[in-house]
Amino acid sequence: MTKNEISDRFKLNLDRVRNLVALYPAPGKGRRAVHHTDILRAAIVLLHATLEDLLRSYLIMSIENFSNDTMDSYGFHTEHKRVREKINISELLKYKGKTIDEFIIGSIQERIERYETFNDIGDVKNTLEKCGFPNPPVGNYNYTNMAKMIIRRHQIVHKADKNVVASGRGNHQTASVSAFMVNLYIQAVQNFKNYVAANW
């Protein structure tokens, strides 16, 4: 996987997010019904998936340059998330005909694609460090809006975007969302990708 291939896939995925936002009707008076704004919530979930796909792609592209500790942290590919540090000889039979390099890279890639998730900005920074991205730029970047997007996606996926402060008459059970907010999140992810590309 090359940087150009990663960029092309990222653009395709981000365009899908923008298409969802474009389907949202122009704002009118008052607060929109929840079933109208759910398309924006779907856009946030897809945007987070776009970020995750980008980060996994960076990891896969960087496997050959991983430190020994990073490689060991993935272990052998298994059907379970728990890392295995040992493998039986008989289990190697399904890799017959492959080189050692192909086995190592394929095993780590499968674990990245199946189990790697990014639930906060700490996970994002750790990923960049695994990939060999220069450390000062990692710490200097402003992750504020991207962090808000990650938190909001978690709220949507795990709590159906419940309004945690809702109480009394006149308050809504579902947290508000706007196209303006989602566009800020989109721009944050785009800026992050541009920042990485410019510094790596």
Buried (B, 14 or more C-beta within 10 A) or exposed (E): BEEEEBBEBBEEBBEBBBEBBEEBEEEEEEEBEBEEBBBBBBBBBBBBBBBBBBBBBBBBBBBEEBEEEBBEEBBBBBEEEEEBEEBEEEEEEEBEEEEEEEBBBBBBBBBBBEBBEBEEBEBBBBBBBBBBBEEEBBEEBEBEBBBBBBEBBEBBEEEEBEBEEEEEEEEEEBBEBBBEBBBBBBEBBBBBBEBBEEBB
